[in-house]
Amino acid sequence: MNPVIIKYFLKTFLLAIFSLLVLFLFRFSVDGQKFLIDAGGISGFASIFGALWGILVAFIIFTVWSQFNNTSTYIESEANALKQLYRLTLCLKNQKAAEEIEETIKNYTKLVIGVGFKAVSTGQRNPQTSEAFNQIFLKLRQIDIDGERDQLVYDRILGQFKELSDARTKRLTESLTRLPAPLRVFLHFSSFAVILAFAFPIFQNLSVAIFVMAVLSGSIGLLLQVVADLDNPFVGYWNLTPKPFERFLEFLGKE
């Protein structure tokens, strides 16, 4: 079994055990009769707050899932833009310049694979990849135009480089976007509040209380871990890899 899945279930199990301990603490350390008087009010609070918590979680999951999908799309877009840029340089009359551009493209791609993805997984940009990307632009500026045909090709190359730059910017922006810290804190606080609300002795049957608490805390534990996993697209069970860039390198190797 995947180690990440094992870690998921272990954390969920520990949260369920902790929640049950809180349940037993409330159950046997307070006068249940006093709480039974307000059982209706506590149940109403738990229902309303639980519904609000559910809406919050649904919104957050939608947000992080959209971010995850957008990042995946921009990774593919940037790799495809690199391939298109390389193909356009082959149309230049000056093949020496085309070969130099190919080397800078290849170097940039290797750096993205080797250190770029690792950097964004920690919420940082890598200066090496930025410098390598700038080198591509500098090489493009040094191209000598030889005739009208080259001018048309060069204009198309510059347009393609703009598309590449836009794709790269979007990829980095999405890759480095995380849930705001206050929202994460509120999510965890509200999750604990939901568990605490159901820890009150509002169920006369202990077996029912244990079942409800175990299912509730287990579900909350899994949801919190899924949110944390999707929030960083490069670590955890659902993670994005530089596979599109690796395929592009393989493509260059066959040319």
Residue pairs with C-beta under 8 A, 6 or more apart in sequence:
2 237
4 229
4 236
4 237
5 237
8 222
8 225
8 237
11 221
11 225
12 218
12 221
12 222
12 225
13 218
15 217
15 218
15 220
15 221
16 213
16 214
16 217
16 218
16 221
18 217
19 195
19 199
19 213
19 214
19 216
19 217
20 210
20 213
20 214
20 217
22 195
22 196
22 199
23 198
23 199
23 209
23 210
23 213
25 199
26 199
26 200
26 201
27 201
27 206
27 209
30 201
32 201
35 42
35 200
35 201
35 202
36 201
36 202
36 204
39 202
42 197
42 200
42 202
43 202
45 197
46 194
46 197
46 198
46 202
49 190
49 193
49 194
49 197
50 194
50 197
52 190
53 190
53 191
53 193
53 194
56 186
56 187
56 190
57 187
57 223
57 227
60 179
60 183
60 187
60 227
61 223
61 226
61 227
61 230
63 179
64 179
64 227
64 230
64 231
65 230
67 174
67 177
67 230
67 231
67 233
68 230
68 233
68 238
68 240
70 170
70 174
71 171
71 174
71 175
71 233
71 240
72 233
72 240
74 167
74 170
74 171
74 174
75 171
75 240
75 242
75 244
75 245
76 244
77 167
77 170
77 171
78 164
78 167
78 168
78 171
78 244
78 245
79 244
79 245
79 247
79 248
80 244
81 160
81 163
81 164
81 167
82 105
82 108
82 109
82 164
82 245
82 248
83 248
83 251
84 160
84 163
85 105
85 136
85 157
85 160
85 161
85 164
86 101
86 102
86 105
86 252
88 153
88 156
88 157
88 160
89 97
89 98
89 101
89 102
89 157
90 98
91 153
92 98
92 143
92 150
92 153
92 154
93 146
93 147
93 149
93 150
94 143
94 144
94 146
94 150
97 139
97 142
97 143
97 144
100 139
101 136
101 139
101 140
101 143
102 252
104 132
104 135
104 136
104 139
105 136
105 252
106 249
106 252
107 132
107 135
108 129
108 132
108 133
108 135
108 136
109 245
109 248
109 249
109 252
110 249
111 126
111 128
111 129
111 132
112 129
112 242
112 245
113 242
113 245
113 246
113 249
115 126
115 128
115 129
116 126
116 129
116 242
117 234
117 240
117 241
117 242
118 126
119 125
119 126
119 129
120 126
120 172
120 175
120 176
120 234
121 232
121 234
121 235
123 176
123 178
124 176
125 172
125 176
133 165
133 168
136 161
137 161
140 157
140 158
140 161
143 154
143 157
145 151
145 154
174 233
175 233
175 234
178 231
178 232
179 187
179 227
179 231
187 224
187 227
188 224
191 220
191 223
191 224
194 216
194 220
195 213
195 216
195 217
195 220
198 209
198 212
198 213
198 216
199 213
201 209
202 209
203 209
203 212
228 236
229 235
229 236
229 237
229 238
230 236
230 238
233 239
233 240
234 240
